[in-house]
Amino acid sequence: MNVAQAVGEALARLGAGTVFGVVGSGNFHVTNALVASGARFVAARHEAGAATMADAYARVGGGLGVVTVHQGPGLTNAVTGIAEAAKSRTPLLVVAGEVAAAAVRSNFRVDQAAIAAAVGAVPERVHTPQTALADVARACRTAVAERRTVLLGLPLDVQGADLPDGAPPPSARSRGRQVPPLPVPPPAAIASLADALQAARRPVFIAGRGARLAGARDALAELAERCGALPATSAVARGLFTGDPFGLDVSGGFATPAAAELIRGADLVVGWGCSLTMWTTRHGALIDRRAKVVQVDVDARALGAHRPVDLGLIGDAAETALAVTAELEARGHRATGYRTPEVAERLAREGRWQDVPYEEHPEDKDGDGPRIDPRTLTIALDRMLPRERTVAVDSGNFMGYPAMFLDVPDGDGLVFTQAFQSVGLGLATAIGAAVARPDRLTVAALGDGGALMSVAELETAVRLGLGMLVLVYDDEAYGAEVHHFGPAGHPLDTVTFPPADLAAIGRGFGCAAATVRRPADLAAVADWLAGPRDRPMLVDAKVNRGSPAWWLAEAFRGH
């Protein structure tokens, strides 16, 4: 058995059940070995899409994401998706062919380890046939135990060499023993947080990506109920507290007016696995200057990184919440806090964006007819689509509409690939999520720019028979730039485009498709929902162009 075959078998044993990629000569043999060992291979049309699919699969499925690419250009094509995964702390393994050390003149030669490090991934390599299986196990362990994106280079000369006799295969059991225990703050730190919660009259919790990854929903809900806290989330953890009558939904630019006011009224804000960035705090405006701020995170470097905190605890969100609950229970403390009947009544009335009155944008038409208000469009779809859904959102001016007006059932319901803020990742995100959760309807929410940037992956969705909804908010522009630079009188020719019939493009790939200009046009979506849903449906929604999204002015303060 050569090293390529052995590495493929080892990866399958170590959790690579589904693998995404684009196959070239440098990763051909290892990919076939993965498939022969029982892994499912999902072929993308571009490496950037493959990396993003694997990222989303890991986020939604909760396991190890794996993508396999050719050396050199195969890797460089995937870099944007790898950067997003690395910045999101996704446990992703990038298996990449690599030029042999002696092939110094190869046109495929690039410094792959430096590329990985430059975007925040961990560079690893299969060094020799003798160390191959240990190198693979180490890379998988780093990805899973440290929640890192790891690039595993497979030099071609090492791939083709024979595996030495007697090399012990890695096992899931041996990998499991190497996962470190979850960190819990020391008793003194737990007591300090309990003191702060006991003293607070209006506490608010903001749970972030770390809380979602830790499975901290129940532990935080129990603690919030005991101390009278209102739970909120960052955008990436939206849905974590779905169903809680005191849940505030999202904190930050996407917060409802009611949620924003209640967060500003807090005298204690606790971030749980949440970085408390400018996006989550509206550049600090959501946190009263007199409020005490506490941050809990497994990464000591995250504490106070974006704003000063009064108390920082190094610990897993779920384990820390359980320890603090036990401390408060031992003290006999239970408080109503912010959980009053008045607050519950207000949240029942105003807690969802669908409940916030709005005026339709001024009528906007083009040569073919009216254009629909994106809020009206999204609210109508929210009422039409099944509750069990996964919403994957691309980046752009439109992104707040699906992120806030489409409800999600739980913390896995929104896949928000925005750590790198790259346009064009949404369609691949949705495909990866749909593969991970075929039991749910997946909605890919895209702008026209991102849709056209990634359009080749429509073929992937059709080939896989994914019954997903591809919703394109089509304003025929890079809308964020239009609304950022247009008011100052800058020319916009570089960021506006002539109309494109995206529905026709979708049909060309084999999708069901419809153009939507008014609510009545959504009847085509209802018909598709009632049918077999054996192929994607693309909705080209011709949306208003005259007004920016409500969150955009706030977001641009950071630029």
QUIFEN-V95807 format. One record per pair of residues at least 6 apart in sequence whose ideal C-beta (glycine too) atoms are under 6 Angstrom apart, sorted by the first residue. I is the first residue (numbers start at 1). GAP is how many residues later the second one is. If there is no record, write none. Layout:
I;GAP / I;GAP
This chain:
1;162 / 2;158 / 2;160 / 3;126 / 3;129 / 3;155 / 3;156 / 3;158 / 3;160 / 4;25 / 4;26 / 4;155 / 5;28 / 6;157 / 7;23 / 7;129 / 8;22 / 8;25 / 8;26 / 8;29 / 9;24 / 9;28 / 10;123 / 10;126 / 10;160 / 11;23 / 12;22 / 12;25 / 12;26 / 12;27 / 14;126 / 14;156 / 14;161 / 15;48 / 15;49 / 16;23 / 16;50 / 18;22 / 19;15 / 19;20 / 19;22 / 19;47 / 19;49 / 20;22 / 20;24 / 20;30 / 20;33 / 20;34 / 20;47 / 21;29 / 21;46 / 21;47 / 21;48 / 22;22 / 22;25 / 22;28 / 23;8 / 24;46 / 24;50 / 26;44 / 26;45 / 26;71 / 27;41 / 27;43 / 27;70 / 31;37 / 35;6 / 44;6 / 44;9 / 44;416 / 45;411 / 45;412 / 45;414 / 45;415 / 46;410 / 47;22 / 47;27 / 47;30 / 47;31 / 48;29 / 48;30 / 48;32 / 48;33 / 49;379 / 49;408 / 50;17 / 51;16 / 51;27 / 51;30 / 51;31 / 52;29 / 52;373 / 52;376 / 52;377 / 53;375 / 53;378 / 53;379 / 54;11 / 54;12 / 54;13 / 54;38 / 55;10 / 55;30 / 55;35 / 55;37 / 56;359 / 56;373 / 56;376 / 56;377 / 57;8 / 57;375 / 57;378 / 57;379 / 58;7 / 58;32 / 58;33 / 58;34 / 59;356 / 60;352 / 60;373 / 60;376 / 60;377 / 61;375 / 64;27 / 64;80 / 65;27 / 66;27 / 67;27 / 68;27 / 69;6 / 69;9 / 69;27 / 70;27 / 71;26 / 71;27 / 71;28 / 71;37 / 72;36 / 72;38 / 75;21 / 75;37 / 80;342 / 82;12 / 82;37 / 82;39 / 83;36 / 83;337 / 84;333 / 84;335 / 84;336 / 85;7 / 85;64 / 86;33 / 86;34 / 86;35 / 86;63 / 87;33 / 87;332 / 87;333 / 88;331 / 89;58 / 90;59 / 91;52 / 91;53 / 91;56 / 92;57 / 93;50 / 93;57 / 94;57 / 95;57 / 96;57 / 97;57 / 98;14 / 98;55 / 98;56 / 98;57 / 99;7 / 99;9 / 99;10 / 100;55 / 100;56 / 100;57 / 112;41 / 113;10 / 116;7 / 116;35 / 117;6 / 121;28 / 121;30 / 122;20 / 122;26 / 122;28 / 123;28 / 124;15 / 124;26 / 124;28 / 125;28 / 126;6 / 126;9 / 126;28 / 126;32 / 127;8 / 129;32 / 129;34 / 129;35 / 130;34 / 133;34 / 133;37 / 137;33 / 139;11 / 139;13 / 141;37 / 142;6 / 142;8 / 143;7 / 145;34 / 182;134 / 182;137 / 183;115 / 183;132 / 183;133 / 184;131 / 184;135 / 184;139 / 185;128 / 185;130 / 185;135 / 189;124 / 190;133 / 190;134 / 190;137 / 192;119 / 193;131 / 194;130 / 194;133 / 194;134 / 196;72 / 197;30 / 198;135 / 200;67 / 200;68 / 201;66 / 202;63 / 202;64 / 202;65 / 202;136 / 203;24 / 203;26 / 203;65 / 203;134 / 204;26 / 204;59 / 204;62 / 204;65 / 205;19 / 205;24 / 205;26 / 205;65 / 206;26 / 206;45 / 206;65 / 206;68 / 207;13 / 207;26 / 207;30 / 207;33 / 207;65 / 208;26 / 208;29 / 208;65 / 208;66 / 209;27 / 209;28 / 210;63 / 210;87 / 210;107 / 211;61 / 211;62 / 211;106 / 212;25 / 212;28 / 212;199 / 214;102 / 214;103 / 214;104 / 215;103 / 216;101 / 216;102 / 216;105 / 217;23 / 219;99 / 219;102 / 219;103 / 220;101 / 222;103 / 223;98 / 223;101 / 223;102 / 224;7 / 226;102 / 226;108 / 227;108 / 227;110 / 228;107 / 228;108 / 228;109 / 228;110 / 228;111 / 230;16 / 230;18 / 230;108 / 231;10 / 231;16 / 232;16 / 232;19 / 233;7 / 233;17 / 234;40 / 234;46 / 235;15 / 235;19 / 235;181 / 236;180 / 237;174 / 238;12 / 238;176 / 239;169 / 239;171 / 239;172 / 239;174 / 239;175 / 240;171 / 241;6 / 242;168 / 245;99 / 246;93 / 248;11 / 249;10 / 251;12 / 251;29 / 252;27 / 252;28 / 253;26 / 253;298 / 253;301 / 253;302 / 254;146 / 254;149 / 254;150 / 256;97 / 258;88 / 258;92 / 263;23 / 264;22 / 264;24 / 266;25 / 267;24 / 268;24 / 269;18 / 269;22 / 269;24 / 270;24 / 271;24 / 272;24 / 272;45 / 273;24 / 273;44 / 275;27 / 275;31 / 276;30 / 276;31 / 277;29 / 278;280 / 281;6 / 282;272 / 283;274 / 292;18 / 293;16 / 293;17 / 294;17 / 295;8 / 295;14 / 295;17 / 296;17 / 296;19 / 296;21 / 296;24 / 297;6 / 298;18 / 300;14 / 303;9 / 353;51 / 353;52 / 354;25 / 358;17 / 360;13 / 361;12 / 361;183 / 361;186 / 364;7 / 364;180 / 364;181 / 364;182 / 369;148 / 370;147 / 371;171 / 371;172 / 371;173 / 372;145 / 372;146 / 372;171 / 373;171 / 374;27 / 374;99 / 374;169 / 377;164 / 378;23 / 378;27 / 379;26 / 380;139 / 380;142 / 382;23 / 382;24 / 382;25 / 386;55 / 387;22 / 388;21 / 388;52 / 389;51 / 389;52 / 390;23 / 390;43 / 390;47 / 390;50 / 390;52 / 391;11 / 391;15 / 391;17 / 391;23 / 391;52 / 392;23 / 392;34 / 392;37 / 392;38 / 392;41 / 392;52 / 393;6 / 393;9 / 393;10 / 393;23 / 393;52 / 394;32 / 394;52 / 394;56 / 395;23 / 395;26 / 395;28 / 396;27 / 396;51 / 396;84 / 397;82 / 397;83 / 397;152 / 398;49 / 398;75 / 400;149 / 400;151 / 402;43 / 408;6 / 415;14 / 415;18 / 417;8 / 417;12 / 423;26 / 423;27 / 424;26 / 424;29 / 424;30 / 426;18 / 426;20 / 426;24 / 427;17 / 427;27 / 427;30 / 428;29 / 430;12 / 430;14 / 430;38 / 431;29 / 431;30 / 433;9 / 434;8 / 434;32 / 434;34 / 442;26 / 443;26 / 443;28 / 444;26 / 445;26 / 446;26 / 447;26 / 448;24 / 448;26 / 449;29 / 451;21 / 458;51 / 459;50 / 461;75 / 462;47 / 462;48 / 462;73 / 465;69 / 466;70 / 467;66 / 468;68 / 469;68 / 470;66 / 470;68 / 471;68 / 472;30 / 472;68 / 473;68 / 473;70 / 474;66 / 474;67 / 474;68 / 475;68 / 475;70 / 476;21 / 476;23 / 477;18 / 477;19 / 478;17 / 481;14 / 482;10 / 482;13 / 483;65 / 483;69 / 484;72 / 486;6 / 502;38 / 503;10 / 503;11 / 503;12 / 503;37 / 506;7 / 506;32 / 507;6 / 511;25 / 511;27 / 512;16 / 512;25 / 513;25 / 514;10 / 514;25 / 515;25 / 516;23 / 516;25 / 517;25 / 528;9
